[in-house]
């Protein structure tokens, strides 16, 4: 049975996320071991495929948020480690399913799991990871934790279905777009933070403050992700741009450029996004239209707005290294270039 034993993030210049991760390093090491142990199966393809996805790296932001929230709330046990692994399994399962739905061939610059192992295997292993996540939730023996994380899983699925409805629809409103990203992205951020307070038996006010922090951080995170998909800087860094464009995904930069454009520009957006009739040079033209109408700049400003709300949400908590690191992560999420 193939076992992946190393899925630490690739080393980069130190960032605020690295600093936050360092504060929970011992816990995160234990979480990594839990992930390795719980993704094992007698069915060989399951650990192979799950390990392939997890080994691909990533920011590990969601489980780190769970660990940091629990530590900031003074938790002294070990259940937060199990919950952080649950969060990572839920996230990994949704990635597997998303790549199948989106027919994606790449994930973080590598061949996606569905491109390597096939769509059927990816869907089924995603189901396996969801099932393992629920097994671990039960082990924590907290109905509140089970309610929060199972509810988040349902909301994530709803967000993905909502995205199916808005994909290729240039009439999508900003509000409809926000509903999609709240469900498909921000809800798991929110739940990941909230369970840190729940496992520590903190008052409901603190629990909801951490939920609000995670929700608004998650919205900001996705807004910036949507900007980066059209970023010239990404291209200079040798990273893939235009995946959302090629799939006809309606993100906020598209919504703003479409609304602010003239009839000729809106006809262009309908051709490339609704009809998926895309030609050489269309991505560059889309980027030029976004620049003309400040669509990328204004999307980042929206992210800063949600970042400010996330920052205010931590006002209930005492000053300390973890709180400071959580505050600095907000700016990192918004100002990152990857």
C-alpha positions in Angstrom: 0.0 0.0 0.0 1.5 3.3 -1.1 1.8 5.8 1.8 2.6 9.4 1.5 4.8 10.5 4.4 5.7 14.1 3.6 3.2 16.8 2.7 4.7 19.8 4.4 4.2 23.1 2.5 7.1 24.1 0.3 9.4 26.6 1.9 9.0 30.3 0.9 10.1 33.6 2.2 8.4 33.9 5.6 4.9 35.3 5.5 2.3 36.1 8.3 0.8 32.7 7.6 4.2 31.1 8.2 4.4 33.0 11.5 0.9 31.8 12.5 1.8 28.3 11.5 4.9 28.4 13.6 2.8 29.3 16.7 0.9 26.0 16.3 3.7 23.9 14.9 3.5 21.1 17.4 -0.2 20.8 17.0 0.0 20.9 13.2 2.6 18.1 13.2 0.1 16.0 15.2 -2.6 16.9 12.7 -0.4 15.8 9.8 0.0 12.4 11.5 -3.7 12.1 12.0 -4.3 12.8 8.4 -1.8 10.2 7.3 -3.3 7.6 9.7 -7.0 8.3 8.8 -6.6 8.3 5.0 -5.3 4.7 5.0 -7.5 2.0 3.6 -7.2 -1.6 2.4 -8.3 -0.3 -1.0 -5.0 0.8 -2.4 -6.2 3.6 -4.6 -7.8 5.5 -1.7 -4.5 6.4 0.1 -2.8 6.8 -3.2 -5.3 9.4 -4.5 -5.9 11.1 -1.2 -2.1 11.3 -0.6 -1.5 12.7 -4.1 -3.9 15.6 -3.4 -2.7 16.3 0.1 1.0 16.0 -0.9 0.4 18.7 -3.5 0.8 21.2 -0.7 -1.3 24.3 -0.3 -1.6 26.9 2.4 -3.0 24.7 5.1 -4.8 27.8 6.2 -8.1 26.2 7.4 -6.7 23.6 9.8 -4.2 26.2 11.1 -7.1 28.5 11.8 -8.8 25.8 13.9 -5.6 25.2 15.9 -5.0 28.9 16.4 -8.6 29.6 17.5 -8.6 26.8 20.0 -5.2 28.0 21.4 -6.4 31.6 21.6 -9.4 30.4 23.5 -7.1 28.6 26.0 -8.0 25.0 25.1 -5.7 22.5 26.8 -6.9 19.1 25.3 -6.2 17.4 22.0 -9.6 17.4 20.3 -8.7 20.5 18.4 -6.1 18.4 16.5 -8.8 16.0 15.4 -11.0 18.8 14.4 -8.3 20.4 12.3 -7.8 17.1 10.5 -11.6 17.0 9.9 -11.5 20.5 8.4 -8.6 19.5 6.1 -10.5 16.3 5.0 -13.6 18.3 4.2 -11.6 20.8 2.3 -9.7 18.0 0.4 -13.0 16.2 -0.4 -14.5 19.4 -1.9 -11.4 20.0 -4.0 -11.7 16.5 -5.5 -15.4 17.0 -6.3 -14.8 20.6 -7.6 -12.1 19.5 -10.0 -14.5 16.9 -11.5 -17.4 19.3 -11.8 -15.1 22.0 -13.3 -13.3 19.4 -15.5 -10.0 20.9 -14.2 -6.7 19.4 -15.4 -4.6 21.4 -13.0 -4.5 21.9 -9.2 -1.9 24.2 -7.7 0.2 23.9 -10.9 0.2 20.1 -10.9 -2.0 17.7 -12.7 -5.3 17.4 -10.8 -6.2 14.1 -9.1 -9.0 13.5 -11.6 -6.6 14.0 -14.5 -4.3 11.4 -13.0 -6.8 8.9 -11.5 -10.0 9.6 -13.4 -13.3 11.3 -12.4 -14.9 8.2 -10.9 -12.1 7.5 -8.5 -11.9 11.2 -7.5 -15.6 11.4 -6.7 -15.5 8.2 -4.7 -12.3 9.1 -2.7 -13.9 12.5 -2.0 -16.8 10.6 -0.5 -14.4 8.5 1.5 -12.8 11.6 2.9 -16.1 13.1 3.9 -17.0 9.8 5.6 -13.8 9.7 7.5 -14.3 13.4 8.5 -17.7 12.5 10.1 -16.2 9.5 11.9 -13.7 11.9 13.5 -16.3 14.4 14.4 -18.2 11.8 16.3 -15.0 10.9 18.3 -15.0 14.5 19.7 -18.3 13.6 21.4 -19.7 17.1 20.9 -23.1 17.6 19.3 -22.3 21.2 18.8 -19.2 20.4 16.8 -21.1 17.8 14.8 -23.9 20.3 14.1 -21.5 23.0 13.0 -19.3 21.0 10.7 -22.0 18.8 9.2 -24.0 22.0 8.6 -21.0 23.6 7.0 -20.6 20.6 4.7 -24.2 21.0 3.5 -23.7 24.7 2.9 -20.6 24.1 0.9 -22.5 21.7 -1.3 -25.2 24.3 -1.7 -22.6 26.9 -2.7 -21.3 24.6 -5.4 -24.8 24.0 -6.8 -25.4 27.8 -6.8 -22.2 28.2 -8.7 -23.6 25.9 -11.4 -26.5 28.2 -11.7 -24.3 31.3 -12.2 -21.6 29.8 -14.4 -21.8 31.2 -17.9 -24.5 33.7 -16.8 -23.3 37.3 -17.4 -26.5 38.6 -15.8 -25.2 37.3 -12.4 -25.5 40.1 -9.8 -22.8 40.9 -7.2 -25.1 39.7 -4.5 -25.6 36.3 -6.2 -21.9 36.0 -6.6 -21.3 36.7 -2.9 -23.9 34.0 -2.0 -21.9 31.5 -4.0 -18.5 32.3 -2.4 -20.0 32.5 1.1 -21.2 28.9 0.7 -18.4 27.3 -1.4 -15.5 28.9 0.3 -16.2 31.1 3.4 -18.4 28.8 5.3 -15.6 26.3 5.9 -13.3 29.1 7.1 -16.0 30.2 9.5 -16.7 26.7 10.8 -13.0 26.0 11.2 -12.6 29.0 13.4 -15.8 28.6 15.3 -15.2 25.0 16.5 -12.0 26.2 18.1 -14.1 28.2 20.5 -16.7 25.4 20.9 -14.2 22.7 21.9 -12.8 25.2 24.4 -16.3 25.7 25.9 -16.1 29.5 25.4 -19.1 31.8 25.6 -21.3 32.0 22.6 -20.2 35.6 21.9 -16.6 34.4 21.4 -17.9 31.5 19.3 -19.8 33.8 17.0 -16.9 36.3 16.9 -14.6 33.6 15.6 -17.3 32.5 13.1 -17.5 36.1 11.8 -13.7 36.3 11.6 -13.6 33.2 9.5 -16.5 34.1 7.3 -15.1 37.5 6.4 -11.6 36.2 6.0 -12.9 33.5 3.7 -14.8 36.0 1.5 -11.7 38.2 1.3 -9.6 35.1 0.4 -11.9 34.1 -2.5 -12.2 37.6 -3.8 -8.4 37.8 -4.0 -8.3 34.3 -5.6 -10.7 35.6 -8.3 -8.4 38.6 -8.9 -5.3 36.5 -9.2 -6.9 34.4 -11.9 -6.6 37.5 -14.2 -3.5 39.0 -12.7 -0.6 39.9 -15.0 1.7 39.4 -12.0 0.7 35.8 -11.9 1.8 35.4 -15.5 5.1 37.0 -14.7 5.6 34.5 -11.8 5.0 31.7 -14.3 1.7 30.7 -12.8 -1.5 29.7 -14.6 -3.9 32.5 -15.3 -7.3 32.5 -16.9 -8.7 29.2 -15.6 -11.9 30.8 -14.5 -12.1 32.6 -17.8 -11.7 29.4 -19.8 -14.4 27.7 -17.8 -16.8 30.6 -18.1 -17.0 31.2 -14.3 -18.7 34.4 -13.4 -16.5 36.0 -10.7 -16.7 39.5 -9.3 -14.1 41.0 -11.7 -16.3 39.8 -14.6 -19.5 41.1 -12.9 -18.0 44.5 -12.5 -16.5 44.7 -16.0 -19.7 43.5 -17.6 -21.9 46.0 -15.7 -19.5 48.9 -16.4 -18.9 48.1 -20.1 -20.6 49.4 -23.2 -22.8 47.3 -25.6 -19.8 46.1 -27.6 -17.9 45.0 -24.4 -21.0 43.2 -23.0 -21.3 41.4 -26.3 -17.7 40.2 -25.9 -18.4 38.9 -22.4 -21.5 37.1 -23.6 -19.5 35.4 -26.4 -16.6 34.3 -24.2 -18.4 33.5 -21.0 -21.9 32.3 -22.1 -21.1 30.7 -25.4 -17.5 29.8 -24.5 -16.6 30.9 -28.0 -13.0 31.9 -27.1 -10.3 32.8 -29.5 -6.6 33.7 -29.2 -6.2 37.0 -27.5 -9.6 36.9 -25.8 -8.1 36.5 -22.3 -5.8 39.5 -22.8 -8.8 41.5 -24.0 -10.7 40.5 -20.9 -7.8 41.6 -18.8 -7.7 44.9 -20.6 -11.4 45.5 -20.1 -11.0 44.7 -16.4 -8.2 47.2 -16.2 -10.2 49.9 -18.1 -13.1 49.6 -15.6 -11.0 49.1 -12.4 -12.7 45.7 -11.9 -9.6 44.0 -10.3 -8.7 47.0 -8.2 -12.3 47.4 -6.9 -12.5 43.6 -6.2 -9.4 43.9 -4.0 -11.1 46.9 -2.3 -14.1 44.7 -1.6 -11.7 42.2 0.0 -10.2 44.9 2.2 -13.7 45.8 3.4 -14.4 42.2 4.5 -10.9 42.1 6.0 -11.8 45.1 8.1 -14.9 43.3 9.4 -12.8 40.2 10.2 -10.3 42.4 12.1 -13.1 43.9 14.2 -14.4 40.5 15.0 -11.3 39.7 17.1 -11.9 42.7 19.4 -13.4 40.4 22.1 -10.2 38.5 22.6 -7.2 39.5 24.8 -4.0 40.6 23.1 -1.4 37.9 22.5 0.8 36.4 19.9 -1.9 34.3 18.3 -4.4 37.1 18.1 -1.7 39.3 16.5 -0.8 36.6 14.0 -4.5 36.1 13.1 -4.8 39.9 12.5 -1.7 39.9 10.3 -3.0 36.9 8.3 -5.9 39.1 7.1 -3.5 41.4 5.3 -1.5 38.5 4.0 -4.6 36.9 2.5 -5.5 40.2 0.7 -2.0 41.2 -0.4 -0.6 37.8 -1.4 0.5 37.1 -4.9 -0.2 33.3 -5.0 
